Amino acid sequence: AVEVPASSPHSLHALSGRVRLSLGDGRALGTLERGESALVPAGVGAYRVRAQGAPAALVKVDLPPYAD
């Protein structure tokens, strides 16, 4: 499992396998499978990524800051 600290909005892209995303208290955020992506808003806070079954590859892309 990988602990992801609270951060600015970012996207996740599953390259292989399947991962489960959950909050620190264990509440499920969802799953991502190969070929799927998700946008994670800043309000989610810290979360955990855990591969389910076979090894998985996931890419996290930080979004650049913006001004209103």
N, CA, C and O atoms as CSV, one atom per row, in Angstrom:
chain,resi,resn,atom,element,x,y,z
A,1,ALA,N,N,0.842,-1.187,0.000
A,1,ALA,CA,C,0.000,0.000,0.000
A,1,ALA,C,C,0.881,1.243,0.000
A,1,ALA,O,O,2.003,1.225,0.508
A,2,VAL,N,N,0.363,2.312,-0.572
A,2,VAL,CA,C,1.063,3.596,-0.617
A,2,VAL,C,C,0.174,4.640,0.045
A,2,VAL,O,O,-1.004,4.770,-0.288
A,3,GLU,N,N,0.748,5.378,0.979
A,3,GLU,CA,C,0.031,6.471,1.634
A,3,GLU,C,C,0.268,7.744,0.828
A,3,GLU,O,O,1.412,8.135,0.600
A,4,VAL,N,N,-0.804,8.383,0.402
A,4,VAL,CA,C,-0.707,9.629,-0.363
A,4,VAL,C,C,-1.113,10.771,0.564
A,4,VAL,O,O,-2.253,10.807,1.029
A,5,PRO,N,N,-0.211,11.695,0.839
A,5,PRO,CA,C,-0.546,12.798,1.752
A,5,PRO,C,C,-1.549,13.763,1.117
A,5,PRO,O,O,-1.685,13.812,-0.106
A,6,ALA,N,N,-2.235,14.513,1.940
A,6,ALA,CA,C,-3.155,15.533,1.434
A,6,ALA,C,C,-2.379,16.482,0.529
A,6,ALA,O,O,-1.271,16.903,0.862
A,7,SER,N,N,-2.963,16.812,-0.608
A,7,SER,CA,C,-2.260,17.676,-1.564
A,7,SER,C,C,-3.259,18.428,-2.429
A,7,SER,O,O,-4.473,18.302,-2.268
A,8,SER,N,N,-2.720,19.202,-3.336
A,8,SER,CA,C,-3.561,19.933,-4.287
A,8,SER,C,C,-4.261,18.941,-5.218
A,8,SER,O,O,-3.919,17.758,-5.218
A,9,PRO,N,N,-5.236,19.401,-6.011
A,9,PRO,CA,C,-5.919,18.498,-6.935
A,9,PRO,C,C,-4.915,17.789,-7.839
A,9,PRO,O,O,-3.903,18.366,-8.237
A,10,HIS,N,N,-5.210,16.531,-8.156
A,10,HIS,CA,C,-4.343,15.753,-9.034
A,10,HIS,C,C,-5.159,14.677,-9.734
A,10,HIS,O,O,-6.309,14.420,-9.378
A,11,SER,N,N,-4.556,14.062,-10.719
A,11,SER,CA,C,-5.230,12.963,-11.408
A,11,SER,C,C,-4.445,11.680,-11.197
A,11,SER,O,O,-3.234,11.702,-10.982
A,12,LEU,N,N,-5.162,10.557,-11.263
A,12,LEU,CA,C,-4.569,9.228,-11.157
A,12,LEU,C,C,-4.895,8.466,-12.430
A,12,LEU,O,O,-6.007,8.559,-12.951
A,13,HIS,N,N,-3.922,7.711,-12.931
A,13,HIS,CA,C,-4.106,6.953,-14.169
A,13,HIS,C,C,-3.600,5.528,-13.942
A,13,HIS,O,O,-2.422,5.318,-13.651
A,14,ALA,N,N,-4.497,4.558,-14.076
A,14,ALA,CA,C,-4.140,3.151,-13.873
A,14,ALA,C,C,-3.551,2.590,-15.165
A,14,ALA,O,O,-4.225,2.537,-16.194
A,15,LEU,N,N,-2.291,2.174,-15.100
A,15,LEU,CA,C,-1.612,1.621,-16.274
A,15,LEU,C,C,-1.747,0.107,-16.346
A,15,LEU,O,O,-1.788,-0.466,-17.435
A,16,SER,N,N,-1.818,-0.542,-15.184
A,16,SER,CA,C,-2.020,-1.991,-15.158
A,16,SER,C,C,-2.615,-2.381,-13.813
A,16,SER,O,O,-2.509,-1.644,-12.833
A,17,GLY,N,N,-3.235,-3.538,-13.784
A,17,GLY,CA,C,-3.811,-4.061,-12.548
A,17,GLY,C,C,-5.048,-3.303,-12.090
A,17,GLY,O,O,-5.708,-2.602,-12.858
A,18,ARG,N,N,-5.330,-3.474,-10.813
A,18,ARG,CA,C,-6.491,-2.836,-10.184
A,18,ARG,C,C,-6.061,-2.347,-8.810
A,18,ARG,O,O,-5.364,-3.058,-8.087
A,19,VAL,N,N,-6.474,-1.132,-8.444
A,19,VAL,CA,C,-6.151,-0.586,-7.126
A,19,VAL,C,C,-7.420,-0.137,-6.417
A,19,VAL,O,O,-8.414,0.235,-7.041
A,20,ARG,N,N,-7.350,-0.184,-5.107
A,20,ARG,CA,C,-8.437,0.323,-4.272
A,20,ARG,C,C,-7.931,1.577,-3.587
A,20,ARG,O,O,-6.804,1.613,-3.092
A,21,LEU,N,N,-8.761,2.601,-3.559
A,21,LEU,CA,C,-8.445,3.872,-2.909
A,21,LEU,C,C,-9.312,3.986,-1.662
A,21,LEU,O,O,-10.523,3.773,-1.719
A,22,SER,N,N,-8.690,4.322,-0.535
A,22,SER,CA,C,-9.460,4.467,0.700
A,22,SER,C,C,-8.875,5.577,1.564
A,22,SER,O,O,-7.694,5.909,1.459
A,23,LEU,N,N,-9.715,6.139,2.413
A,23,LEU,CA,C,-9.284,7.167,3.362
A,23,LEU,C,C,-8.525,6.504,4.498
A,23,LEU,O,O,-8.551,5.282,4.639
A,24,GLY,N,N,-7.859,7.295,5.296
A,24,GLY,CA,C,-7.083,6.778,6.417
A,24,GLY,C,C,-7.903,5.962,7.406
A,24,GLY,O,O,-7.376,5.050,8.042
A,25,ASP,N,N,-9.189,6.280,7.544
A,25,ASP,CA,C,-10.044,5.543,8.474
A,25,ASP,C,C,-10.641,4.283,7.853
A,25,ASP,O,O,-11.450,3.598,8.479
A,26,GLY,N,N,-10.234,3.978,6.604
A,26,GLY,CA,C,-10.704,2.761,5.948
A,26,GLY,C,C,-11.894,2.935,5.027
A,26,GLY,O,O,-12.220,2.017,4.274
A,27,ARG,N,N,-12.555,4.084,5.061
A,27,ARG,CA,C,-13.694,4.300,4.165
A,27,ARG,C,C,-13.239,4.259,2.713
A,27,ARG,O,O,-12.248,4.890,2.344
A,28,ALA,N,N,-13.966,3.518,1.898
A,28,ALA,CA,C,-13.608,3.342,0.489
A,28,ALA,C,C,-13.894,4.605,-0.316
A,28,ALA,O,O,-14.941,5.234,-0.164
A,29,LEU,N,N,-12.940,4.962,-1.178
A,29,LEU,CA,C,-13.143,6.047,-2.145
A,29,LEU,C,C,-13.515,5.486,-3.511
A,29,LEU,O,O,-14.210,6.140,-4.289
A,30,GLY,N,N,-13.051,4.271,-3.799
A,30,GLY,CA,C,-13.353,3.648,-5.078
A,30,GLY,C,C,-12.206,2.787,-5.555
A,30,GLY,O,O,-11.244,2.549,-4.826
A,31,THR,N,N,-12.320,2.320,-6.793
A,31,THR,CA,C,-11.282,1.500,-7.403
A,31,THR,C,C,-10.952,2.045,-8.786
A,31,THR,O,O,-11.768,2.712,-9.422
A,32,LEU,N,N,-9.749,1.749,-9.229
A,32,LEU,CA,C,-9.334,2.068,-10.591
A,32,LEU,C,C,-8.744,0.815,-11.206
A,32,LEU,O,O,-7.955,0.117,-10.570
A,33,GLU,N,N,-9.122,0.528,-12.436
A,33,GLU,CA,C,-8.570,-0.598,-13.173
A,33,GLU,C,C,-7.815,-0.082,-14.383
A,33,GLU,O,O,-7.988,1.064,-14.797
A,34,ARG,N,N,-6.984,-0.932,-14.941
A,34,ARG,CA,C,-6.180,-0.578,-16.118
A,34,ARG,C,C,-7.020,0.200,-17.130
A,34,ARG,O,O,-8.106,-0.231,-17.516
A,35,GLY,N,N,-6.495,1.358,-17.552
A,35,GLY,CA,C,-7.179,2.186,-18.538
A,35,GLY,C,C,-8.108,3.231,-17.951
A,35,GLY,O,O,-8.612,4.083,-18.681
A,36,GLU,N,N,-8.343,3.184,-16.654
A,36,GLU,CA,C,-9.224,4.165,-16.021
A,36,GLU,C,C,-8.412,5.285,-15.380
A,36,GLU,O,O,-7.249,5.100,-15.021
A,37,SER,N,N,-9.042,6.446,-15.243
A,37,SER,CA,C,-8.418,7.611,-14.617
A,37,SER,C,C,-9.396,8.242,-13.646
A,37,SER,O,O,-10.604,8.017,-13.726
A,38,ALA,N,N,-8.861,9.038,-12.726
A,38,ALA,CA,C,-9.701,9.739,-11.759
A,38,ALA,C,C,-9.095,11.098,-11.452
A,38,ALA,O,O,-7.874,11.249,-11.418
A,39,LEU,N,N,-9.948,12.078,-11.231
A,39,LEU,CA,C,-9.523,13.391,-10.766
A,39,LEU,C,C,-9.783,13.427,-9.262
A,39,LEU,O,O,-10.905,13.185,-8.817
A,40,VAL,N,N,-8.751,13.726,-8.486
A,40,VAL,CA,C,-8.858,13.743,-7.032
A,40,VAL,C,C,-8.851,15.199,-6.569
A,40,VAL,O,O,-7.820,15.864,-6.676
A,41,PRO,N,N,-9.977,15.713,-6.055
A,41,PRO,CA,C,-10.021,17.099,-5.585
A,41,PRO,C,C,-9.227,17.282,-4.301
A,41,PRO,O,O,-8.999,16.321,-3.567
A,42,ALA,N,N,-8.811,18.499,-4.032
A,42,ALA,CA,C,-8.011,18.802,-2.836
A,42,ALA,C,C,-8.741,18.418,-1.560
A,42,ALA,O,O,-8.094,18.034,-0.586
A,43,GLY,N,N,-10.050,18.505,-1.531
A,43,GLY,CA,C,-10.830,18.221,-0.339
A,43,GLY,C,C,-10.801,16.776,0.120
A,43,GLY,O,O,-11.240,16.476,1.230
A,44,VAL,N,N,-10.295,15.881,-0.704
A,44,VAL,CA,C,-10.233,14.464,-0.313
A,44,VAL,C,C,-9.262,14.268,0.841
A,44,VAL,O,O,-9.495,13.428,1.710
A,45,GLY,N,N,-8.190,15.023,0.859
A,45,GLY,CA,C,-7.184,14.865,1.908
A,45,GLY,C,C,-6.301,13.659,1.646
A,45,GLY,O,O,-6.163,13.211,0.508
A,46,ALA,N,N,-5.702,13.138,2.711
A,46,ALA,CA,C,-4.802,11.996,2.585
A,46,ALA,C,C,-5.606,10.728,2.293
A,46,ALA,O,O,-6.743,10.584,2.743
A,47,TYR,N,N,-5.005,9.819,1.541
A,47,TYR,CA,C,-5.659,8.545,1.238
A,47,TYR,C,C,-4.615,7.470,0.986
A,47,TYR,O,O,-3.421,7.752,0.889
A,48,ARG,N,N,-5.089,6.225,0.881
A,48,ARG,CA,C,-4.217,5.062,0.688
A,48,ARG,C,C,-4.573,4.383,-0.640
A,48,ARG,O,O,-5.743,4.271,-1.005
A,49,VAL,N,N,-3.538,3.937,-1.345
A,49,VAL,CA,C,-3.708,3.175,-2.586
A,49,VAL,C,C,-3.165,1.774,-2.336
A,49,VAL,O,O,-2.029,1.612,-1.890
A,50,ARG,N,N,-3.984,0.760,-2.625
A,50,ARG,CA,C,-3.560,-0.627,-2.412
A,50,ARG,C,C,-3.905,-1.462,-3.645
A,50,ARG,O,O,-5.043,-1.454,-4.115
A,51,ALA,N,N,-2.909,-2.180,-4.161
A,51,ALA,CA,C,-3.139,-3.074,-5.303
A,51,ALA,C,C,-4.038,-4.215,-4.865
A,51,ALA,O,O,-3.936,-4.698,-3.737
A,52,GLN,N,N,-4.915,-4.645,-5.757
A,52,GLN,CA,C,-5.792,-5.774,-5.476
A,52,GLN,C,C,-5.441,-6.897,-6.434
A,52,GLN,O,O,-5.532,-6.739,-7.652
A,53,GLY,N,N,-5.043,-8.020,-5.886
A,53,GLY,CA,C,-4.663,-9.146,-6.727
A,53,GLY,C,C,-3.253,-8.970,-7.263
A,53,GLY,O,O,-2.292,-8.881,-6.498
A,54,ALA,N,N,-3.137,-8.919,-8.574
A,54,ALA,CA,C,-1.837,-8.814,-9.242
A,54,ALA,C,C,-1.200,-7.447,-8.997
A,54,ALA,O,O,-1.889,-6.506,-8.602
A,55,PRO,N,N,0.107,-7.329,-9.227
A,55,PRO,CA,C,0.757,-6.014,-9.115
A,55,PRO,C,C,0.067,-4.985,-10.019
A,55,PRO,O,O,-0.497,-5.329,-11.057
A,56,ALA,N,N,0.126,-3.740,-9.607
A,56,ALA,CA,C,-0.527,-2.663,-10.358
A,56,ALA,C,C,0.451,-1.515,-10.572
A,56,ALA,O,O,1.405,-1.346,-9.812
A,57,ALA,N,N,0.201,-0.731,-11.613
A,57,ALA,CA,C,0.995,0.469,-11.886
A,57,ALA,C,C,0.039,1.637,-11.988
A,57,ALA,O,O,-0.941,1.584,-12.732
A,58,LEU,N,N,0.321,2.690,-11.244
A,58,LEU,CA,C,-0.539,3.867,-11.184
A,58,LEU,C,C,0.335,5.108,-11.296
A,58,LEU,O,O,1.409,5.173,-10.698
A,59,VAL,N,N,-0.123,6.091,-12.061
A,59,VAL,CA,C,0.610,7.346,-12.219
A,59,VAL,C,C,-0.212,8.468,-11.596
A,59,VAL,O,O,-1.408,8.598,-11.859
A,60,LYS,N,N,0.449,9.280,-10.760
A,60,LYS,CA,C,-0.184,10.460,-10.158
A,60,LYS,C,C,0.362,11.688,-10.872
A,60,LYS,O,O,1.576,11.864,-10.974
A,61,VAL,N,N,-0.541,12.543,-11.368
A,61,VAL,CA,C,-0.135,13.757,-12.068
A,61,VAL,C,C,-0.682,14.953,-11.296
A,61,VAL,O,O,-1.893,15.130,-11.169
A,62,ASP,N,N,0.244,15.774,-10.778
A,62,ASP,CA,C,-0.164,16.999,-10.076
A,62,ASP,C,C,-0.588,18.041,-11.078
A,62,ASP,O,O,0.056,18.223,-12.111
A,63,LEU,N,N,-1.671,18.725,-10.774
A,63,LEU,CA,C,-2.176,19.784,-11.649
A,63,LEU,C,C,-1.494,21.096,-11.295
A,63,LEU,O,O,-1.245,21.363,-10.120
A,64,PRO,N,N,-1.192,21.906,-12.276
A,64,PRO,CA,C,-0.531,23.184,-11.989
A,64,PRO,C,C,-1.470,24.123,-11.232
A,64,PRO,O,O,-2.687,24.036,-11.395
A,65,PRO,N,N,-0.924,25.014,-10.412
A,65,PRO,CA,C,-1.782,25.979,-9.702
A,65,PRO,C,C,-2.464,26.924,-10.703
A,65,PRO,O,O,-1.981,27.134,-11.816
A,66,TYR,N,N,-3.565,27.467,-10.284
A,66,TYR,CA,C,-4.279,28.406,-11.150
A,66,TYR,C,C,-4.706,29.611,-10.327
A,66,TYR,O,O,-4.726,29.557,-9.097
A,67,ALA,N,N,-5.040,30.677,-10.998
A,67,ALA,CA,C,-5.484,31.899,-10.318
A,67,ALA,C,C,-6.897,32.222,-10.775
A,67,ALA,O,O,-7.255,32.013,-11.934
A,68,ASP,N,N,-7.677,32.724,-9.862
A,68,ASP,CA,C,-9.066,33.118,-10.193
A,68,ASP,C,C,-9.072,34.515,-10.761
A,68,ASP,O,O,-10.133,35.038,-11.104
